[in-house]
């Protein structure tokens, strides 16, 4: 984003955590199941009972308790959310940040 001249802020979820309001906005914008990283080491280390047959409320609670379960990076560009940083996502972020909708 520096190369594109787009102002941004890095937040280390493991060190700084994330508050419930932010997680709720991400869930509203992206979807709970999309945001939860079921491939992470943190997920695999959870007891099986915590991983099985869970719905959005339990997924949210797990992300609150274990921020490392949140897929990253999450981008908030003017209230529109993006997940990851592949070429397509980068192009969308640059367009939106520059005032041009993707």
Backbone bond lengths (Angstrom), bond angles and torsions (degrees), N, CA, C in turn:
res aa  C-N    CA-C-N  psi(-1)  N-CA   C-N-CA  omega(-1)  CA-C   N-CA-C  phi
1 X - - - 1.436 - - 1.532 110.38 -
2 X 1.322 116.49 -29.78 1.473 119.03 176.22 1.523 110.62 -58.01
3 X 1.328 116.48 -44.90 1.462 121.10 -178.07 1.528 111.42 -63.82
4 X 1.321 117.21 -27.37 1.462 121.71 -179.93 1.531 111.66 -90.16
5 X 1.341 116.81 -4.72 1.460 120.25 -179.26 1.517 113.20 72.98
6 X 1.328 116.15 27.34 1.460 121.02 -178.59 1.524 109.57 -102.50
7 X 1.314 115.10 121.26 1.455 121.33 178.75 1.532 109.12 -64.98
8 X 1.316 116.62 134.62 1.456 120.60 179.47 1.526 109.67 -152.08
9 X 1.312 114.47 165.59 1.467 121.10 -179.76 1.523 108.17 -134.81
10 X 1.328 116.10 131.28 1.460 122.34 178.72 1.522 109.04 -94.01
11 X 1.310 116.72 131.47 1.464 122.36 176.28 1.515 107.40 -124.43
12 X 1.326 116.51 122.00 1.462 121.62 176.87 1.523 108.00 -87.30
13 X 1.326 116.19 103.84 1.457 120.89 -176.16 1.521 112.68 -61.33
14 X 1.312 116.79 -32.18 1.467 119.52 -179.59 1.525 111.03 -67.80
15 X 1.325 117.02 -39.36 1.459 120.58 -178.10 1.519 112.74 -87.87
16 X 1.323 117.21 -41.90 1.453 121.49 -173.33 1.520 113.68 -97.12
17 X 1.317 116.07 -17.41 1.457 119.70 -176.52 1.521 110.74 69.99
18 X 1.307 115.46 -173.25 1.459 121.23 179.84 1.517 107.35 -151.25
19 X 1.337 116.55 139.41 1.466 117.42 -176.72 1.528 111.09 -85.27
20 X 1.307 114.42 163.36 1.466 121.87 -174.10 1.526 111.80 -59.59
21 X 1.324 117.83 -38.07 1.461 120.58 -179.56 1.509 112.56 -62.22
22 X 1.323 116.66 -38.81 1.459 120.95 179.04 1.528 109.65 -67.69
23 X 1.310 116.55 -47.15 1.471 119.84 178.29 1.531 110.48 -59.21
24 X 1.324 116.77 -40.95 1.468 119.58 179.31 1.531 111.34 -63.10
25 X 1.323 118.39 -40.04 1.469 120.96 177.29 1.527 110.39 -64.50
26 X 1.337 116.64 -41.64 1.465 120.24 178.05 1.520 110.78 -62.68
27 X 1.322 116.23 -43.29 1.467 120.68 178.99 1.519 109.97 -62.89
28 X 1.336 117.38 -44.64 1.466 120.70 178.73 1.528 111.21 -60.70
29 X 1.331 116.81 -38.39 1.454 121.03 -176.41 1.518 115.35 -83.57
30 X 1.328 116.41 -29.83 1.467 120.06 -173.67 1.531 113.80 -116.87
31 X 1.307 116.66 -28.96 1.458 121.28 -174.82 1.522 110.22 101.22
32 X 1.291 114.91 138.51 1.465 121.11 -175.52 1.526 112.00 -62.40
33 X 1.316 116.70 -47.38 1.467 120.10 -177.26 1.520 112.01 -66.04
34 X 1.333 117.08 -30.55 1.467 120.93 177.89 1.525 110.18 -70.20
35 X 1.306 116.66 -38.38 1.462 122.21 -175.33 1.530 113.20 -75.51
36 X 1.324 117.29 -29.88 1.461 121.73 -176.91 1.526 111.11 -77.57
37 X 1.315 116.22 123.39 1.461 122.11 -178.53 1.532 110.20 -89.67
38 X 1.321 114.55 96.73 1.462 120.50 -179.27 1.533 112.54 -82.93
39 X 1.305 117.12 2.25 1.470 120.65 177.44 1.535 112.08 -103.45
40 X 1.307 116.65 -1.79 1.466 119.95 -175.05 1.525 112.14 -76.32
41 X 1.300 114.41 158.93 1.464 120.67 175.00 1.516 110.27 -62.17
42 X 1.320 116.34 -38.27 1.469 120.20 178.65 1.519 110.53 -58.61
43 X 1.331 116.64 -44.12 1.470 121.08 178.77 1.520 110.74 -61.94
44 X 1.316 116.48 -47.69 1.467 120.42 -178.18 1.527 112.03 -64.16
45 X 1.324 117.49 -26.45 1.460 120.75 -179.44 1.526 113.72 -85.97
46 X 1.327 116.80 -7.23 1.461 119.28 176.63 1.526 109.78 -71.64
47 X 1.313 117.35 149.01 1.461 119.55 174.81 1.534 109.88 -59.42
48 X 1.301 115.47 143.62 1.463 121.06 -177.70 1.526 112.08 -54.29
49 X 1.320 116.24 -37.64 1.465 120.50 -179.38 1.526 112.02 -61.62
50 X 1.329 117.75 -30.31 1.469 121.17 178.74 1.527 111.88 -78.42
51 X 1.321 117.51 -22.30 1.470 121.88 -176.07 1.522 113.31 -92.81
52 X 1.314 117.16 -25.17 1.459 120.92 -172.41 1.525 112.48 -87.86
53 X 1.335 114.49 140.24 1.464 121.99 173.02 1.528 113.34 50.42
54 X 1.318 115.48 52.01 1.459 118.54 179.22 1.526 109.81 -109.27
55 X 1.304 114.57 149.54 1.459 121.19 178.52 1.519 110.50 -108.84
56 X 1.320 116.77 -172.47 1.463 121.41 -177.00 1.532 114.75 -56.62
57 X 1.318 117.98 -38.22 1.466 120.17 179.96 1.527 111.08 -64.04
58 X 1.331 116.02 -43.16 1.464 119.87 179.43 1.532 110.87 -69.99
59 X 1.332 116.43 -37.73 1.470 119.96 177.19 1.526 110.23 -60.98
60 X 1.326 116.44 -45.49 1.465 120.82 178.14 1.522 110.65 -59.98
61 X 1.331 116.89 -46.46 1.463 121.21 -179.45 1.530 111.01 -60.29
62 X 1.328 116.60 -40.20 1.463 119.88 178.45 1.526 111.39 -64.96
63 X 1.348 117.48 -41.16 1.468 120.08 178.73 1.521 111.43 -67.15
64 X 1.327 116.79 -33.19 1.472 120.05 176.14 1.530 109.93 -66.81
65 X 1.318 116.24 -42.49 1.468 120.81 -177.78 1.522 112.26 -75.45
66 X 1.334 116.77 -30.59 1.466 122.49 -175.95 1.534 109.48 -134.17
67 X 1.331 118.72 82.51 1.467 120.77 -178.01 1.529 114.07 -55.91
68 X 1.327 117.95 -21.75 1.465 120.52 178.35 1.525 111.50 -66.97
69 X 1.333 118.11 -11.76 1.463 121.72 176.87 1.527 112.27 -79.06
70 X 1.323 117.55 -7.91 1.463 121.34 -179.57 1.522 108.75 -85.08
71 X 1.333 115.22 127.53 1.462 119.19 175.27 1.523 108.13 -63.96
72 X 1.315 115.61 146.36 1.460 121.15 -176.54 1.515 109.98 -139.13
73 X 1.307 116.42 158.94 1.463 128.24 -5.05 1.526 111.93 -80.08
74 X 1.324 114.19 151.48 1.459 121.86 172.28 1.524 106.09 -105.34
75 X 1.306 115.46 129.71 1.463 121.87 -179.21 1.527 109.17 -112.08
76 X 1.322 116.43 131.57 1.455 122.46 173.37 1.521 106.34 -113.28
77 X 1.315 115.67 107.67 1.459 120.70 -178.66 1.530 106.47 -117.02
78 X 1.325 114.41 97.51 1.463 118.91 179.69 1.508 113.65 61.08
79 X 1.333 117.48 34.04 1.463 121.45 179.65 1.520 114.35 84.86
80 X 1.312 116.84 1.28 1.462 121.24 173.90 1.523 107.10 -104.65
81 X 1.332 116.61 134.08 1.454 120.68 -171.95 1.519 112.56 -107.90
82 X 1.320 114.26 143.38 1.457 122.78 177.75 1.516 107.38 -132.57
83 X 1.322 115.60 149.52 1.454 121.18 -179.04 1.517 109.01 -125.04
84 X 1.326 116.31 131.21 1.451 121.43 178.77 1.517 111.60 91.13
85 X 1.330 114.83 -173.99 1.462 117.85 -179.03 1.514 110.60 -153.50
86 X 1.315 115.72 55.64 1.465 119.23 172.97 1.532 107.79 -86.58
87 X 1.316 117.23 179.14 1.466 120.78 -176.32 1.523 112.22 -60.45
88 X 1.323 116.99 -41.26 1.467 120.49 -179.33 1.529 110.77 -64.08
89 X 1.326 117.07 -45.53 1.457 121.06 179.54 1.521 110.57 -63.16
90 X 1.330 116.18 -43.61 1.460 120.01 178.94 1.532 110.15 -58.66
91 X 1.323 117.59 -44.32 1.463 121.33 179.87 1.532 110.98 -61.40
92 X 1.326 116.64 -42.88 1.468 120.54 178.77 1.526 111.01 -63.29
93 X 1.322 117.05 -43.01 1.459 121.26 -179.69 1.530 110.05 -64.21
94 X 1.308 116.80 -45.98 1.459 121.24 -179.32 1.533 109.98 -61.05
95 X 1.324 116.91 -44.50 1.472 120.31 178.41 1.514 112.29 -61.78
96 X 1.319 115.59 -47.26 1.475 118.91 -177.92 1.522 110.45 -67.67
97 X 1.312 117.79 -43.54 1.469 121.10 -179.83 1.512 111.21 -63.88
98 X 1.326 115.49 -30.34 1.454 120.11 178.54 1.512 113.18 -85.54
99 X 1.329 116.97 1.87 1.458 120.95 178.59 1.510 113.98 89.60
100 X 1.329 117.79 7.99 1.471 121.09 179.57 1.521 107.32 -112.73
101 X 1.314 116.73 119.35 1.466 120.27 179.32 1.514 110.78 -67.11
102 X 1.325 116.38 141.40 1.467 121.63 177.02 1.499 110.53 -77.06
